[in-house]
Amino acid sequence: MGLPRRAHHTKKPRQFAAHSAYQAQLGFHDVGRYRRTPPNAPTVADLVHGGDTVRTSYGTGGVVIAVDEHSFTARTGETFPHFTIVYVAPDRYGRHRDQDRHWISECVAVDGRILMLFEANDDEVFVVARSQPASDPSIG
């Protein structure tokens, strides 16, 4: 004869906060806290330009080839602008193909820093080298 069966308790699965719009769409818990660039403050497009070298707090990066503006609509209907930084490896800059492209999505400028739209995401982007303008006499 076996031991008496214990009552089965259903344990509620732990909910992880969404760190991106993609995770929110997959059903991760969206706590509804987003970053926004303050009015009249520089945006990501003001801080990052083609030819700049960027790196992330998680160790990726390269040379920027584009900075694209997008928006995210929260479940409340409010729209939050953000940017995607498109980059390639330094050795592919100027001769890259589509498969060489990488993206850092949902970037927002806050107090001169480049952070992620979702406050649950503490990733950051750093500009580590600025491109030199073509009119710079030190080029060439």
C-alpha positions in Angstrom: 0.0 0.0 0.0 1.4 3.4 -0.9 1.6 6.6 1.0 -1.5 8.9 1.1 -1.6 11.3 -1.8 -1.1 15.0 -1.0 -3.4 17.5 -2.2 -2.1 19.0 -5.5 -1.4 22.7 -5.1 -1.1 24.7 -8.3 1.8 27.1 -8.0 1.3 30.3 -9.9 4.2 30.7 -12.4 6.5 33.6 -11.7 5.9 36.4 -14.1 8.9 38.1 -15.6 8.6 41.7 -16.6 8.8 42.4 -20.4 12.1 44.0 -21.4 10.9 44.8 -24.9 7.9 45.2 -27.1 8.5 41.8 -28.6 8.4 40.2 -25.1 5.3 42.1 -24.3 3.7 40.8 -27.5 4.7 37.2 -26.5 2.8 37.6 -23.2 5.5 38.6 -20.8 4.1 40.9 -18.0 4.2 44.5 -19.3 4.3 46.7 -16.2 3.6 49.7 -18.3 6.7 51.7 -17.3 8.5 53.2 -20.3 11.3 55.8 -20.8 10.8 58.9 -22.9 13.1 61.5 -24.2 12.2 64.8 -22.4 10.8 67.6 -24.5 13.4 69.7 -26.3 16.2 67.2 -25.2 18.5 65.5 -27.8 17.1 62.3 -29.2 19.0 59.2 -30.1 19.3 60.5 -33.7 20.9 63.7 -32.3 23.4 61.6 -30.2 24.4 58.9 -32.8 25.3 59.3 -36.4 26.4 57.2 -39.3 30.1 56.3 -39.0 30.1 56.5 -35.1 31.2 53.4 -33.3 28.9 52.1 -30.6 29.0 49.4 -28.0 26.4 48.1 -25.6 26.5 47.3 -21.9 26.2 43.6 -22.9 29.2 43.6 -25.2 28.0 44.0 -28.8 28.5 46.9 -31.1 30.1 48.2 -34.3 30.0 51.0 -36.8 26.6 52.8 -37.2 25.1 52.8 -40.7 21.6 54.1 -39.8 19.4 55.4 -37.0 15.7 54.8 -37.6 12.8 56.3 -35.7 9.9 54.0 -34.6 7.1 54.1 -32.1 5.5 51.7 -29.6 1.9 51.9 -28.6 1.3 50.9 -25.0 -1.8 49.0 -24.0 -3.2 52.3 -22.8 -3.1 53.7 -26.3 -0.2 56.1 -25.5 2.5 56.2 -28.1 6.2 56.2 -27.2 8.8 57.2 -29.8 12.1 55.3 -29.9 15.0 54.5 -32.3 16.7 51.6 -33.8 20.5 51.8 -34.2 21.7 49.7 -37.2 25.4 48.8 -37.2 27.9 46.5 -38.9 31.2 45.1 -37.7 34.1 47.5 -38.2 35.7 45.4 -40.9 32.4 45.4 -42.9 31.8 49.1 -42.7 31.5 50.6 -46.2 31.3 47.2 -47.9 28.6 45.5 -45.9 25.8 43.3 -47.2 22.3 42.9 -45.7 23.4 39.9 -43.6 26.1 42.0 -42.0 23.5 44.3 -40.3 22.8 44.2 -36.6 20.2 46.2 -34.7 19.9 47.7 -31.3 16.2 48.3 -31.0 13.9 50.5 -28.8 16.6 53.1 -27.9 15.6 56.3 -26.0 17.8 59.3 -25.1 17.5 60.3 -21.4 19.8 62.9 -19.9 22.4 62.3 -22.7 22.4 58.5 -22.1 21.0 56.0 -24.6 18.8 53.6 -22.7 16.1 51.1 -23.6 12.4 52.0 -23.9 11.2 49.5 -21.3 12.3 50.5 -17.8 12.7 46.9 -16.9 15.6 46.7 -19.3 18.8 48.3 -17.9 20.8 47.9 -21.1 22.7 51.0 -22.3 24.4 52.0 -25.6 27.7 54.0 -25.6 29.2 56.0 -28.4 32.9 55.0 -28.1 34.2 56.9 -31.2 32.7 59.6 -33.3 32.9 59.7 -37.1 34.9 62.5 -38.6 33.1 64.9 -40.9 34.3 64.9 -44.5 35.2 68.6 -44.1 37.7 67.8 -41.3 41.2 68.8 -42.5 42.8 66.0 -40.4 41.2 63.4 -42.7 43.3 62.2 -45.6 
